[in-house]
Amino acid sequence: MESAIKKMLDRAREVALTLLKQEEVLVVTHIDADGLTAGSIALQALQRAGIESDIMFLKQLDAQAIEEIADKNVFTWFTDLGSGQLDLIAEKKIECVITDHHVPQGHYKLQLNPHDFGIDGSHELSGSAATYLVARSMGLNYDLVSLAMVGAVGDLQDSKHGKLIGVNREILKEAIKGGFVDAVRDIRLFGKQTRPVLKMLEYTYDPYLPGISGNERGAIEFLEGLGIPLKNGSWRRWIDLSQEEKRAIVSELVRLCIQAGYSVSTIKRLVGETYILLNEEEGTELRDAMEFSTLLNATARYGHEDIGLAVCLGDRCTAFRKARTLLQNHRRNLSEGIKLVDEIGIEELENIQYFHAEDRILDTIVGIVAGMCFTKANLKKPIIAFANNGKGIKVSARATQRLVEKGVHLAKALHAVAEKVGGKGGGHNIAAGATIPVGTETEFLKHLDRVIGEQLGHSQKVNLSSNH
């Protein structure tokens, strides 16, 4: 591991030196929390180095986007994307560097990607953290480490072990030593800083809490049953509770999950490390890395990447207020998305399960909804979500860590199968995405069911039970 990290840091310095020679750089990044933080880290590092810079946000780096970037004829820094499109980038002769963590489709000398060094990009290094390593090599950019941690948490890099591991952890140690971040063992639910405890519980869907998730009365009765007051003048948040009250809630949630038959790994994820940004105000969404990342997802995934970027760059007034409003909308959309999946149902094939949201869930959040549905779906099969978008059909796939350990690699599967039907796909072993032509869903499912079956070592009995 040490030698791999040393080689990565050498590559980071090479990339940094290349960037420092440029007069102008275009940053191209993804629209999720990891992409937003990666892009903002890159932009700030360039600005501090006196390099003229601009930023472009993309849902997806496809042929059309690459054509547009090539036409700009500016040196480009791809962050949190690019590794899966090396052929198209080379074809258009785009001069660039890449800091990405998705499975690369080839090699490139000015690419910092953990997979090139035998490090798992799904859990050990995020796109924002890879970008931070380069920014750190460009000058005194140590304060940007907080954004790298927000991006890593937003990319669920801490979900497998309930804490950040690998190179992410080495960067976390830097953040702690520098006084930027603190790592605290606590419940891993959204809203600890900002929401009344009853709302934190009511709006938790990962994991789905029987009788509580989506049920305000159920959440109230749960807390009253434990003798925990809901108010003390104002509504009590998680950060307002005593340690005894917190322990009582966690113990009862564990009991509920055991009763519901959840796996040990799901139950373990209830408690783990949480990351506090020490320079942010307590009681705000920016204090907790998980809440900060969700706030960012609520901006760019709805076409308001400028607001998310402004928050990352330090705007705590207008942009932050707007982001909070967008966050309320985002949480409502996720809740409605889960209800829609309950309504339309999840279809099962031999080795996969799927639902088609059509236009009823935004293509930018359908993957989040799919992941949140896992606790109510069949944990033995990857879940595939379809949604319409302007360029065809968006495919989002999610697996569990147990499935990955059994051989499932969604990035490889989606890359191969999407190409078969005239689309493009990639990502990570545990989470991946693709865009495919309208009308190819049935063929896509047939091939994907076979490929996942092969990864799992199953025999095939493909039986398509839906018109999609």
N, C-alpha and C positions, 0 to 999 in steps of 0.2 A: 504493500500500500504506500509506504514512504517513497519508494523509488518512482511509483506511478505519479504521486503528487509532485515530486521534484520535476519530473518530465512535463507535467501539466504547467507548472509555474514557469519553466523555461519557455514553453509555447506561449504562455500569457505574455511574457516579456517580448517575444518576437512580434506578436500581434500588436502590442502596445507601441513598440518602436516603429512599426509600419504606419500606425495611425498618426503618430507624432510628426511624421514626415509630410502629412497631407495639409493642404491649405483649406480644403473644404470637404466635409463628410456628410453623407445622408444616412441617418439611422433608420433602419426598417425593422419594425418589431410587431409582435403579436398583440391581440386585444384582450388577453386575460390578465390576471393580476401579475403573473410571472413576466409576461411580455411588457406590461406597463412599467413595472419596476426596473426591468432590464433596460428598456428604452430610456427611462429617465436617468438611470445610472450612466449610460453611455453619453447621453446628451450633456449632463453636467460635467463629466470628465473632459469632454471635448471643449466645452465652453471655458472651463478653467484653464485649459491648455492654450487658449486663444485661437482655437480652430473654428472657422465658420461652420455652422452645422444647422441641420433641419431634421425633422422626424416625420416618418410616415407609418401609420398604423394599418395593419392588414388582418382581416379575418382569416385569410388563407393566402399562402404564397403560390399562386398558380401561374400558368403561362402568360396570361394577360397582365398580371401584376408585374411579372419579371420583364415583360416587354416595356411596360410603363417606366420601370426603374432604369432599364437600359437606355431608354430615350433621354433620360435626364443627364446621362453621361457624367455622373459624379461618383467619386469613390464612395463605396457603400459599406456600412457596418450593419450586418444582419444580426439581430439579437433575438433569442428564443425562437428562431426559425432559420431556415436556409439549408440545414444539413440534409434534409430530405429532398432537396431540389438542386443538388450540385450539378446534375447533368444540364438542366435548363439554364442555370447561372453561367456555366462554362460555355454553353452554346451561344449565349448572348455576349460573351466576353466581358462580363461585368467585373471591374476591378473591385475587390472587396476583402473584408475579413468577416469571420463568422464566430459568434459565441452562442452556442446552442447546446441542448442536452437531449434532443430527440434522436432516435436511431438514425445514423447517417447512411445515405445511399452512396457510399464511395468515400474517397479521401481527398483532402485539400490541405495544402501546407500551411495556410493561414487560418485554420479552423481550430478553435478551442472547444472540443467536445469530449466529455468524459468517456464515452464509448471507445474513442480512439486509444484510450489508455487503460482499458480493461475495468473501467469504473461505471457502475450502473447509473444512468441518467434519470431513472425513474425515482430513485430514493436517495442517491448520494451526492448529486449536484444539480441544482436547478439552472435554468437559463439566466436568471438574474444573478445568481451566485457566480456562474462562469463569467458573466460580464463584469462583475465586481472585481474578479481576479485580474482582469485586463486593466480596469480603471485604476486599481491600486498600483499597478505597474507603470501607469502614466504619470503619477504624481501623488500628492498628499490628499488622497480621496478616501481616507479611512472612515469618515463620517457617513459615507454612502452604504456602509455595511448593514445598517438597519433596514434599508430598502431591499437588500439582498435576502435578508431573513424573512421579510414580509412576502417576497416573491416565492421563496422556497416553501413556506407554509401554505401560501395560496395555491401552489402546485401540488399540495398534499404530500410533499416529500417526507413529512414526519408521520404519515399515517400508518406505515407498515410496523414501526417499532414504538409508536407513541412518543417519538422524539426524533430530532434531526441526527443523522448518522453520516459517516463517510467524510467527504471533503466539506459538505455542509457544516459538519460538526466542528471541523478545524476553523472554519470561518466564524462560526458561532463563538468559539473560544476567544477569538480576536475581538468580537463585538462585546463580549462580557468584560474582557480585560480593559477595553477602551472606555467602558462605562456607558455604552450605548444601549445595551440589551441585557435583560436578566432572564434566566431560565428558571421557572417555578413549577413544581409538581402540583397539578390542580385538575379539576374536571375539564374535559375537552369539548365543551359545548359552546355554541355561538351566543354572544350577548352577555358575557360575564360582567363587562364594564358598564354596559348601557341599559340593559333591559331589566324590568321587574323580573324576579326569579320565576314567577308563574308564567310570564311570556317567554322567557328563555326555554322553559320546559315545553310549553305549548307548541312553540315553533321549531322544536327539535325533531328532525326526520331521519337523521343519520347518527345513531341508530333510531329506528322507529320505536317510540316508547308506548307500549300498549295501554290504551285508556287515557293517555296524556297528550301524545302528539296530535295536534289539530283539534284539541278538546279543552277549551278554557275551563269549564266546570271540572273536568277530570284533573287538571293541573292544580286548581284551587283545593279540591278535596284531598289530593295527594299531599300537599303541604300542610293543610289543616290536620290531616291524620297523623302527621309527625309532630304536631304542636308548634309549627314554625309560623310566627306572625307574618302576614303579607305586607303589613305597613308599620312604619314607625314614624308617623307624621306624613311621610311620603312613601311611595312604593319602594320596597326593599330590593336592591340588586344583589347579585351573587357577592360582589365585593363588600357589601354591607353586612353579610352574615358572619356569625362566629364560627370558629373551627369546628365546634361540636355540631352546629347546625349543618355545616357543609358535609361532615362525616355521615350524619344521619341520612341526608338526601342521597349521597353516593351509595351507601349500603342498601337503601331501599330500591334504588334504580338497578343495582346489580341483581338484587333478588328478583325484581320484575323481569329482567332480561333472561335470567336463568329459567324462570317459570315459562317464558315464551319460547324456550328452546334455542336461544341464540348461541352461536359458536363462542368458544373461549376467546378467540382473537377479537371478535366483535365486542365482547364484554370488557376485555382489557383496554380497548380503545376509549372507554369512558373516561379514564384517568391517565394522565401522562404529563409530559412537559408542555408548558405553555410559555409563550415568549412575550415579555413586557418591554415596550420601547420606553426607556427611562426619560427621554427628552420630550415625551408627549404628555399632555394633560391627563391626569387620572379621571376616569369616568367618561372618556370619549372613545369613539370607535378606533382612534389612532393609537391608543395605549397598548392594545392587545394585537399581536401580529395576525391572528386569525380574523379578527373583526376588521382590521385595516385592509387585509386582502379581499374580504368580501365587499367592502366599500368600493374598492377599485374595480372588482368584477361588475359592480352595479353601474359603473360609468361606461367603460369602453364597450362592453357587450351590448349596450343599447345605443351605440353611436355617439357617445359623449366622452371619447377618449381625451379630449382637450381638458375636461374637468378633472379626470383622474390624473393626468399628467401634471396639472397645476398643483394638485394636492401633494403629489410626490416631490414637486419642486419647492414646496414649503408654504403654499397659500392656505392659511388657516381661517380665512374670512369668507369671501364670496364663493370660491370654488368648493370649500369644505361644506358650506351650507347647501349648495346645490347637490353635492355628492350624497349628503344625508337624505335629501328628498328622493334621489334616485335609488338609494338603498332600500327605502320603504317600499318602493315600487317593485324592486328586484325580489325582495322576500315574499311579497304578495304573489308575484308571478311564479315563483318556485312552488309555493303552497298550492296555487291553482293547477300547476303542471302535475303535481303528485295526485291531485284529485282527478284530473283528466285520465291519468294512467289507470287509476282505480276503476274509472268508468269504462274505458275502452278495453282494458285487460291486457295482459302480457301473454303472447302466443309462445308456445314451446315447440322446438324441433328436437332432433336427437341430441344435439350437443350445444345448442344455443337457445336463447329466448329473446324475444324482440317485441317492440311496439312501434307503430307508425303514428306520429303526432300530426302529420300533414302541416297545416298552417296554424294549428292550435297551440303550439309551443314554439317560441322563437328558436331558430337554428343555433343561435349563440349560447343558449342556456339548456338545450335539450340533453346535453351530456351530463350537466350537473344534476338534472332531474333523474336521469337514468341511474346515476350513482346513488342518489338518495332513495331510490326505489328498491335497492338491493336487499334491504332488511325485510322487505315484504315479498320478495321474489324468490326464485330457486337459486340458492347460493352455489349449487353445483354446476351452473352453466353461466358463461358470460352473457351480459345483457347488451342488446343492440338497439339503439334508438334511431329512428328516421324522422327527419323534419324537412319540409320544403324550404328551399332558399332560391335566390334569384338566379343561381348558376346551375341548378339541378336539385339533387337530393343530398342533404347533409346526413352523414352517418356518424354516430358517436357510439363507441364501444367501451364497456367497462368490465373488468374482471375482479375477482378477489385475490388476495395474496396467496391463498391456498390453491387456487386454479393456476396461478403463475408457477408455483412450486411443482405442480403436476405437469408442467410443460407448455401451458398456454402463453403465447406471445402475440398479443393483439396487433402490435405495429407490423410485424412480419406478415401476419394473416391479412390485415386490411390492405397493406401495400400490394400484395400479390393478387388478391381477389378484386380489388378496385380496378386494377389494370386490366383484368380479364373482361370487365364490362365497360371499359372505356373511361374509367375515372382515375383518381389519384388518392393515395392514402398513406398514413404513417403515424408516428407517435411513440408510445412506450409499450412495454410488455403488458402493463396493467390497465392502460388507458390509451385509446387511439381514435383517430377520426379519418374520414374520407369524404370526398364528394363524388357522386356517381350520377350518370344521366337519368332523367325521369323515365320511369317505366322499366328500369333494370333491377328493381328491388328483389323480385322473385328469384331471378338468376343469381344475383349477388348472395342472397340468403342460402341458396342451394350450394354454391361453391364454398361459402364461408363455413357452413355447417360441416362440410366434408373436411376442410382444412383444419378447423378446430378439433374435429374428431381425430384426425391424424396426429395433431399435436398431443392429444390426450391418450393416443393409442387405442381409440375405440374403433369398432367396426361400424360401417355406415348403413343406416336405414333412413334415408332422407324422405320426409313426408311433409310437403308444404301444405299447411292448412289455412292459408290466407290468400286473398287476392293481391295483396301488396307485393 
